Amino acid sequence: MAENPVELRETVPSIARNFSTFLCMVEEGRLHGDLTEGLRDLVAKIHDAARDGAGKAEGQVKLSLKLKLAGGVIEVVGDCKFETPKAPRSRSIFWATPENNLTAQNPRQGNLFRDVTGPAVPGEVRSV
């Protein structure tokens, strides 16, 4: 069922006297709708990430409005981006060698493991 054009005109403001009204007018309200829907989705993802992580998570909303004056008309192009929480990553420990390479084995400690699958050393007792 189509809306009555007279009723629609009465609900949509014609002059943006404040930023929130202006934002609702950009793209005939589509940008505002995208922001509303994206914010709701971002909050859900923050909650999920906090539940999976250490109880904390964060995200970000970026709104961009480009205004251009040409021929007495101001053209507005809007954009919005949502940065969702990143999954926590584990950390790895390395040591630097004298040659400035990285190694996962501490060079100041001896090797605690040796290859027992190789050929037997004469006089060595082995259990299989």
N, C-alpha and C positions, 0 to 999 in steps of 0.2 A: 504494500500500500504506500503510495507516494505521499510525502509530507506536503502540507499546505505551504506554498512559497511565502505567504504573508507571515505565517507562524515561524518559519525558519529564519526569515529576515529579522524578526523581533528577538530571537535568541542569540544570533551572531552579532557581536558588537561591530559597529562601523568605524569607530575611532579608537585607536589604542592609546589610552591615557596612562597606562602603566605597563610594565614589562610582561606581567602574566597575561594580560589581555592580548598584547602583541603576539606573544608566543602561541596563543590559541588561534590566532588568525593566520600564522605562517602555514603555507601549503593547505590552506582551508582546514586546518586542524590536524592534518595527518602527522606533522612533526610532533605535536603535543601528544597524540595518541601513541606514536612510536616511543616517545620518552616514558610515558606512563606504563606501557607494556614492558619495555626494557627494564625499567626500574623494578617492577614486580618480579621479573625473571632474575635480575641481579641479586635481589634480596634473598630469593630462594636458593640461589647458588652459593651465596655467602653462608647461609645457614647450613647447607650440605657440607661445604668445605670445613666449617667450624666443627661440625659433628665428626668428620673424618680426621681432623687434625687436632691441634692442641687447644681447641675451644675458641680460637680466634681466627678471623679471616677478614679480608678486605677486598673491595672492588672499587671501581671508579667510573664515573659518568663524565663524558666530554661532550659538550654542546658547542657547536660552531655555527655562527651566523655571519654570512658574507653579504654586505650591503653595497650596492653599486648604483650610482646616480647616472642616468643616461636620458637625455631629452626630457628632463623634468619629471621622470618616473624613477622611483627607487625600487630596484629589483633586489629581492631577498632570497638567498639560497641557504637553507639550513641543513645541518648534518649532526648526527649524534652517534657516539661510539660508547660501548660498554666494555670495560675491562673486568673480566671475571677473575675470581681468586685462582691462583695457580696451586696445583697439588704440591704438598711439601716433598722435597727431595732429600734423600739420605746424603750423608757426607762421607768422604773417603780421606784416609790419612796417608801421606807420603813423606818421604825423607829425600833431601837433596844429596846427590853424590858429589864427590870432589869435582867432577866434570860438569856439574850443574844439570844433571839429568834427574828425573824423579824415579823413585823406587818404592814399592810397597813394603819392602823389608828393611828394617832398621840396619844400616850398615855397621853400627857399633855392636850389634849382637851377632853371634855365630848362627849358623844354620842348624836348626833343631831337627830337621828332617833330612833323610838321605835316601837314595834310591836303593831299595832292597830287591829289586827285580833283576838287576844286572848279574854278571857272572860272579860266582863265589870267590872270595879271597882265600888263598891257601891258609889253613889253620883256623879259619873263622867257623864258628858253630852257627848253624841256621836251623830254625824250626819252620816247617811248612804246614 
